[in-house]
Amino acid sequence: MISKEEFEQLTGEAYDHLQEKYKSRINNLVILVEDFPSKEQMKKVGVSSEYGLLGLYEGRIQSRRINVGVVLPDKITLFYIPIAKSCSDIKICKQRIENTLRHEIAHHFGSDEEGARKASNIR
């Protein structure tokens, strides 16, 4: 399993490699790495196993932010242990991080689950 430091580095690289047309639209967003989802996060999405969630978007989608005043940043959390333990090598882990990040960013832009799944496979 890759180290958490390697995982965080790959997460940063995945963000850096996003297409500019997406990066330029991201607004008021923080990306975090946590070992596992909290019980509250698992309950929010209806997952019973801490290994059942690779990433999570929490916030107010951009299209619903019109005239809402000052708001806390949206948050995308990638879960280190569920992702890292599901990968047999660093190449697969890098791909899974990239796919998960794109999936959660699609939610930030307002995509439903189907749209986010499609976005997670776009290069």
Buried (B, 14 or more C-beta within 10 A) or exposed (E): BBEBEBBBBBBEEBBEEBEEEBEEEBEBBEBEBBEBBEEEBBEEEEBEEBBEBBBBBBBEEBEEBEEEEEEEEBBBBBBBBBBBEEBEEEEEBBEBBBBBBBBBBBBBBEBEEEBBBEBBEEE
